[in-house]
Amino acid sequence: RHCKQSLGFLDEVILFLSKKKDLLASTFFRNDWIMDFSSPSRALQSLERRRPPLPENIVALSKQLLQWQDGGLGEEDYLQGIKTLLQSDEERWEGLAVGLLLATEVLVQAAADQAAMGAVYIDGPRVPQENKTEESKSAGNRDLTQDQLSRAATWLHQSSLKHLEHNEPRVRTFVAKAVGAHATWSVGLPTSDEAYSKHDTERQAIHNQIVASIQDHIQQGRDNPEKYSKSSTGALDDTTGWRALETNWQCLACWIASLGANYYHVDGLDFNSLLSNLEHSAVTHVNRHVRAAAIAVLEQLVVAAGNDKEQWPLLENGALRTTLIKVLKAGLADNWSQVRMAASVLNRVVWTTLQETCKVPEENLQQLYPALVPRMCLNRFYLAQGVKLYSHQTWKQVFPANGVSVVAQSIAPIVRYYVQMCDADNHVVREAACQAVAELAVKVGMDETYADVLQPHVTVLLQALLMCFHDESWPVRDEACLACGTFCRAYPEECRPELETLWARWTEQLTDQIWSCRSRAAVALGQACQAYGQEFFDRLLKFIDENLPAAQNQPKMTMEEYKALQNDLEAHSDLQLYSCGSLAPKLKKKAGAGRIGCSNCGITRPKQPWEATDGCIYLIRELMETCSQPDSTMPPLSDDLLLPLLRQVADVCRVSHFPQGDDLRATLWRNLPGMMQAVGKQRCKKLYLEVFMDLLARNIESRTASAISVHAAGTCAYELSQLIGPNIFIGRIYDDYQKEAVERVLREREMEEQNAAPEQFKTQFSPFEPPGLLDNLDNPFSHKMSPGLPVEMLNRHPGVDDTMSM
């Protein structure tokens, strides 16, 4: 709505940045203004570079403390410097944070030396083993006397009590770590030590204060549920931390991690009240940081219970297990990825503790299936890569060999949950639900052993997918389109009553404005053709005959007119908003499916005629490839049918009266190698190569074509030359200038192939285009489920072996 004003402001910003590029290069890009807490020395160095500058005494002190590791500073001076930093909270928070870090490191090193205890920190939702640098390991390796350590512990305790509700979230995080370090060190003291009683009192005092503060905050939330619950409609901050409540849960998590199994024997512990508060914070509280922190506490309770055989009943059938199930059901389906990740970590800890530590019988574990298995399955398709990959690993660890049988055993609650998630408000969840539903059709529906288990639920799942077919978010429509084709292949008769509806939706997607929607619609139609045979095939040919020439009817437009349209302010005002959390629109569900959403897709770019031609090219490729497979129910396309069809494709792709003609040709060159692979080497050389050779060579040597189409043409030429032989391929070009251009391109591609590291493609994939849900099957054309993803990257995901997932 304020597009013109925003563009004007943006022009001023660009002008300012261009004048200040030297300043930017010397500040932001050198991280001069960023505090680095990765190690004590780096934190101290950050104090010197901080802008605006810190007080001179703090900067001078930081330089002095840097001499500690080199032996240029005595132990007493080092401790006094830390004390000064802990008291430097008047104006700036940076010195206080560094003081907390240094004092914590001192106690951590002392605790590790005296009791060989592990890491006591809980950083965010994960609890990984820290891979500290040698520098950080040696930060506290100089011996301090017990008296010096005692004084440092007291200072740290006093600072922690004072700053539990500090305004700076990083300070509160360090306070939580300090509480854990203090507890770890003080627990390890021998009872005969003179300082034991003093620090035991300190430890109990901060625990009592934490528990009391938590109780006060929880009571406040329960007294005002309309303000402090997730259902709140008030103007409440759901992004930043909640000071004392968040910090208190973090402190308690560190405190429990330090005491371990001994926590259950703490005097005055009201365990039932603690579980009630944890459930309220992890399930009901409005703030995501509070929910994640409460989940971290539950994780430490599970670890502590697993280490004490007397507490195993709490996990097997006690109050802790009841709370865990409620929290995991909510957390694994939370709208915030941070909370979902924290719940995923807790979920793995619960399963591994029950299976490996407590060794509970299988019947006890099966009681968890209805509540947890559906959520564990869905999260393997969640958009956030951390949640997705972590959930894959968890599934492999928990169900290493019987994943499909577990799903079959829990099919009813899984179907109910998937259908519910197909109607979720979050478009990312709806997208994941469509992928998960399609996985059921492949791994359960196409398995002769379990196909009958899913059959009664096909109708309701198909209705859920049809509902998503009307979604305003195109990634959701994309996945629903593909999933419907998969279901038709697995259960053709059960899907036949909805075939007319599916045909309308598939053909609409085949002419969509989004290229991936067109590609996925072609894949779905190819699957449906295999399911319904010749009648459906004839219907597809009729659709191709009607829509393939559509690009010739595209209105004439010059490149200058096209650029003017792209830069027209009015054409880009009051249009769709996009979510900051994904590449998909920030939309609710579409009203076209009988539901009320925040928008009705009334403002959208009209479809262009050339997009129908583009969709037909994808469809022709899919028909050629699927019909040529050994398991195809249809015979390969004959030359009498295919040769005129491909000649028409080549003729239509010669259009040049509109700028998008280059995009159309780029689509042809991306799909042509697959088509020729389908017809085979001999038929390609004999009949089909001549059809496209002139257009391909002209595109390669063109100086007016877009870079995308030229690159696609070069890649196509290289792949075709590998199929039929480079010499034969070059010999079919009769124009010397074109031959020279093609030979140059082939040499460049050959050099690229030789210089490329094959192992790189086997161990990495782009997080912006994750693998498709079917790429782990023994399906020779399964890579079509991930358009644009190279075949050699399938089945080789780092740390995730999809062949064992489910």
HUHU-V507176 format. One line per field, one symbol per residue. phi: phi as a letter, one per 20 degrees, with the letter a starting at -180 (. if undefined). psi: psi as a letter, one per 20 degrees, with the letter a starting at -180 (. if undefined). A space follows every 10 residues. Layout:
phi = ???
psi = ???
This chain:
phi = .dffffffff fffffffffd fffffecffd lfdefddfbg ffffffffef cfffgfffff fffffffffe necfffffff ffffffeedf dcefffffff ffffffffff fffecleffd ecemfeceff dffffffefc eefdffffff ffffffffff ffdfdffeff ffffffffff ffffffffff ffffefffff ffffffffff ffffffffff fffcffdddf efdfedfdde fdlfffffff ffffffffem ffffdffmfe ffffffffff feddffefff ffffffffff ffffffecff eggfefbeff fffgffffff ffdffeffff ffffffffff fffffeeflf fffffffegg edggffffff dfffffffff fgffffffcf ccfffffffd ffffffffff ffdffeffff fffffffffg feedfeegfd gffegfdfff fffffffffe ffeffffgff gffffffffe cfffeggdff ffgfffffff dffeffffff ffffffffff edmfgfffff fffffedfff ffefgfbeff ffffffdfff fddldfecff eaeefeceef ffencecfbd lfdbfffdgf fffgfffgff gffffffeff efedfgffff efffffffff fffegbebff gfffffffff efgffffffn ffffffceff fdffffffff efddffffff ffffffffff fffdogffff feddefffff ffffffffff ffffefegff feccbffebf fffdfdeedf dffffcgneg ffefmcefmc dffdfm
psi = hkgggghghh ghgggghhhk hggghifgij khjppokhrg hhgghhhhip pqqrqhhggh hhhghiighj jjprgghghh gggghhjljg gqighgghgg gghghghggh hhhhilqaqj qnobiqmrpp nqrhghhjhk ippqrhgghg ghhgghgghg hhkhkqhphh ghghgghhgg ggggghhiqq hiphiggghh ggghghgggg gggggghghg hhhmhihjri jpjrnpokgr rldggghghg ghghgghghc hihijppjon hhhghghggg hhghqhphhg ghhhhhghgh hggghhiohh ihhhhgkahg ggggggghhg hijqiphghh gghhgggggg ghggghghlq qhhghhiigh hhgghhghii jqgphggghh hgggghhgmh ikghhgghhk hghggggghg hijqhphhgh ghggghghhg hgighjohhj hhhhgijggh hhhghhghij qhohhghghh gghghghhhh mghhihhjhg ghgggghghi kriphhgggh hggghhghhh hibhghghhg hggghhigjh hijpqpprhg hghhghjpgh ijqkapqqqi irjqqnqaqp iijjqpriqk khoqpqqqhh hggghhgggg ggggghiiqh jqiqqqprhh ghghghhhgg ghiiqjjqhi hhhghhgghh igghghhhhq gghghhghgh higghghhhg iqiiqqhghg ghgggggghh hhgipggggh iipiphghgg gghgghgghg hghhiqohhg iiiqqpiimq qrijjjrmoi kiiiimpipq hiiqjlpoio niiio.
